[in-house]
Amino acid sequence: MRDGEVLLVTDVQNDFCPGGRLAVPGGDEVVPVINRLASRFRHVVLTQDWHPEDHTSFASSHPGKAPFSEIEMPYGPQTLWPDHCTWESEGAAFHADLDIPQAQLVIRKGYHKEIDSYSAFFENDRTTPTGLSGYLRERGLTRIVCVGLAFDYCVRYSAEDAVAHGFDTIVIEEACRAIDLAGSAAATKASFRDRGIKLR
């Protein structure tokens, strides 16, 4: 791969794979694809969902609310999820077959109790940064190749933020899987077209 290019591997964790608490259909199928891609990159960043047990995005934190329902938070609409990726749990661990020893950075997100975090760049309030943009610029990395889970949530938000911050942004569809709530996968593809995010 060319100089200035980084592979952004999003949330390839046990809870997002079959048998996990928020399993993405076919989530484990991305692992060998991502491993093959990663072997061609000098620069790799991983993200890891990392929630406290009482995170506000969990349906269990809102009595009477069901998983996948939606509530209004101070920062806007929030989908309520099954408890997942609680920090230091087996579900939060990377998939055992993920093999990217050259990864240089792990961005943990969603660790603030009161706010969810889909993007690798910002919390869901869209103002609290993770520091990833500054890291990439300081390293001279200008093109981001996005893969992982889930295509229509954390990969989507990360790709949208990447292109909004001036990075050349590509999403490798074969290396992603979607949750697809209420047509969210199709909406993601439409958003990518509108924003000039390349889908390959």
C-alpha positions as CSV (number, residue, x, y, z in Angstrom):
1,M,0.0,0.0,0.0
2,R,1.0,3.6,-0.6
3,D,2.7,5.9,1.9
4,G,0.1,7.9,3.8
5,E,-2.5,5.1,3.9
6,V,-3.9,3.6,7.0
7,L,-6.3,0.7,7.6
8,L,-8.9,1.5,10.2
9,V,-10.3,-1.7,11.7
10,T,-13.5,-1.1,13.5
11,D,-14.8,-3.1,16.5
12,V,-13.9,-6.7,15.5
13,Q,-14.9,-7.9,19.0
14,N,-16.5,-11.0,20.3
15,D,-19.8,-9.3,21.2
16,F,-20.3,-8.3,17.6
17,C,-19.6,-11.8,16.3
18,P,-21.9,-14.9,16.3
19,G,-22.6,-15.9,19.9
20,G,-22.0,-12.3,21.2
21,R,-24.4,-10.1,23.0
22,L,-24.9,-7.8,20.0
23,A,-24.0,-10.2,17.2
24,V,-23.8,-8.7,13.7
25,P,-25.0,-11.3,11.2
26,G,-21.9,-12.9,9.7
27,G,-19.6,-10.7,11.8
28,D,-16.9,-13.3,12.1
29,E,-16.7,-13.6,8.3
30,V,-14.8,-10.4,8.1
31,V,-11.9,-11.6,10.2
32,P,-9.9,-13.5,7.5
33,V,-10.7,-10.8,4.9
34,I,-9.3,-8.1,7.3
35,N,-6.3,-10.2,8.1
36,R,-5.4,-10.5,4.5
37,L,-5.9,-6.8,3.9
38,A,-3.9,-5.8,7.0
39,S,-0.9,-7.8,5.8
40,R,-0.5,-5.2,3.0
41,F,-0.6,-2.2,5.3
42,R,2.3,-0.6,7.2
43,H,-0.1,1.5,9.3
44,V,-3.1,0.0,11.1
45,V,-5.4,1.5,13.8
46,L,-7.9,-0.6,15.7
47,T,-11.0,0.6,17.5
48,Q,-12.5,-1.1,20.5
49,D,-16.0,-0.6,21.9
50,W,-15.4,-0.2,25.7
51,H,-18.4,0.4,27.9
52,P,-19.0,0.6,31.7
53,E,-21.6,-1.9,32.9
54,D,-24.3,0.8,33.4
55,H,-23.7,2.7,30.1
56,T,-26.6,4.9,29.2
57,S,-26.9,3.4,25.7
58,F,-27.9,0.0,27.2
59,A,-31.6,-0.7,27.2
60,S,-31.1,-2.2,30.7
61,S,-30.3,1.3,32.0
62,H,-33.8,2.4,31.0
63,P,-36.6,0.4,32.7
64,G,-39.4,-0.5,30.4
65,K,-37.3,0.2,27.2
66,A,-36.5,-2.6,24.8
67,P,-33.3,-3.2,22.9
68,F,-33.3,-1.5,19.5
69,S,-35.8,1.1,20.6
70,E,-34.8,4.8,20.5
71,I,-34.8,7.5,23.1
72,E,-33.8,11.2,23.0
73,M,-30.5,12.1,24.7
74,P,-29.1,15.6,25.2
75,Y,-27.0,15.0,22.1
76,G,-29.9,13.7,20.0
77,P,-31.6,10.3,19.2
78,Q,-30.0,7.3,20.7
79,T,-30.6,3.6,19.8
80,L,-30.8,1.5,22.9
81,W,-28.6,-1.7,22.6
82,P,-28.3,-4.9,24.5
83,D,-25.6,-4.8,27.1
84,H,-22.3,-5.4,25.1
85,C,-18.6,-4.8,25.1
86,T,-18.4,-4.0,28.8
87,W,-14.8,-3.2,29.6
88,E,-12.5,-6.1,30.5
89,S,-15.1,-8.6,29.6
90,E,-14.6,-11.5,27.1
91,G,-17.2,-9.9,24.9
92,A,-15.1,-6.7,24.6
93,A,-12.0,-8.6,23.6
94,F,-10.9,-8.7,20.0
95,H,-11.9,-11.8,18.0
96,A,-9.3,-14.4,18.8
97,D,-8.5,-14.9,15.1
98,L,-7.8,-11.3,14.4
99,D,-4.1,-11.3,13.5
100,I,-2.7,-7.8,13.1
101,P,0.5,-7.6,15.2
102,Q,1.6,-4.4,13.4
103,A,-1.4,-2.4,14.6
104,Q,0.1,0.8,16.1
105,L,-2.9,2.3,18.0
106,V,-6.1,1.1,19.7
107,I,-8.8,3.7,20.1
108,R,-11.3,2.8,22.8
109,K,-14.7,4.4,22.5
110,G,-17.9,4.5,24.5
111,Y,-16.2,4.5,27.9
112,H,-18.0,7.7,29.1
113,K,-21.1,6.4,30.9
114,E,-23.4,9.3,29.7
115,I,-22.6,9.2,25.9
116,D,-22.4,6.6,23.2
117,S,-19.6,6.6,20.6
118,Y,-19.9,5.1,17.2
119,S,-17.2,7.0,15.3
120,A,-13.5,6.5,15.7
121,F,-13.2,10.3,15.6
122,F,-15.9,11.7,17.9
123,E,-18.3,10.7,20.6
124,N,-22.0,10.8,19.6
125,D,-22.3,14.4,20.7
126,R,-20.2,15.2,17.6
127,T,-18.0,17.5,19.6
128,T,-15.9,15.3,21.9
129,P,-12.9,14.1,19.9
130,T,-11.0,10.9,20.4
131,G,-7.7,12.4,19.1
132,L,-7.5,10.2,16.1
133,S,-7.6,13.0,13.5
134,G,-4.6,14.7,15.1
135,Y,-2.7,11.4,15.4
136,L,-3.2,10.6,11.7
137,R,-2.2,14.1,10.6
138,E,0.9,14.1,12.8
139,R,1.9,10.8,11.2
140,G,1.3,12.1,7.7
141,L,-1.5,9.7,7.0
142,T,-4.0,11.1,4.5
143,R,-6.0,8.1,3.1
144,I,-8.2,6.0,5.4
145,V,-9.4,2.5,4.4
146,C,-12.3,1.5,6.6
147,V,-13.3,-2.1,7.5
148,G,-15.0,-3.9,10.4
149,L,-18.3,-3.9,12.3
150,A,-20.8,-2.7,11.9
151,F,-21.0,-1.3,8.4
152,D,-24.1,0.8,9.1
153,Y,-23.1,2.2,12.5
154,C,-19.5,2.5,13.6
155,V,-17.9,2.0,10.2
156,R,-20.4,4.5,8.7
157,Y,-19.8,7.2,11.3
158,S,-16.1,6.7,11.2
159,A,-16.0,7.0,7.4
160,E,-18.3,10.1,7.4
161,D,-16.1,11.8,10.0
162,A,-12.9,10.9,8.1
163,V,-14.1,12.5,4.8
164,A,-15.5,15.5,6.7
165,H,-12.0,16.1,8.1
166,G,-10.4,16.0,4.7
167,F,-9.2,12.4,4.6
168,D,-9.5,10.4,1.3
169,T,-11.8,7.7,2.5
170,I,-12.5,4.2,1.2
171,V,-14.8,1.5,2.7
172,I,-14.1,-2.1,1.7
173,E,-17.6,-3.7,1.7
174,E,-16.4,-7.3,1.7
175,A,-14.6,-6.6,5.0
176,C,-17.7,-5.2,6.7
177,R,-21.1,-6.6,7.9
178,A,-24.2,-4.6,8.7
179,I,-26.8,-4.8,11.5
180,D,-29.4,-3.3,9.1
181,L,-32.0,-1.8,11.4
182,A,-34.9,-0.3,9.4
183,G,-32.9,-0.1,6.2
184,S,-29.8,1.3,7.7
185,A,-27.5,-0.5,5.4
186,A,-29.1,1.0,2.3
187,A,-29.1,4.4,4.0
188,T,-25.4,4.0,4.6
189,K,-24.6,3.4,1.0
190,A,-26.6,6.4,-0.1
191,S,-24.8,8.6,2.5
192,F,-21.4,7.3,1.1
193,R,-22.4,8.2,-2.4
194,D,-23.6,11.7,-1.3
195,R,-20.4,12.4,0.6
196,G,-17.9,11.0,-1.9
197,I,-16.8,8.1,0.2
198,K,-15.6,5.3,-2.1
199,L,-17.2,1.9,-1.5
200,R,-15.2,-1.0,-2.9
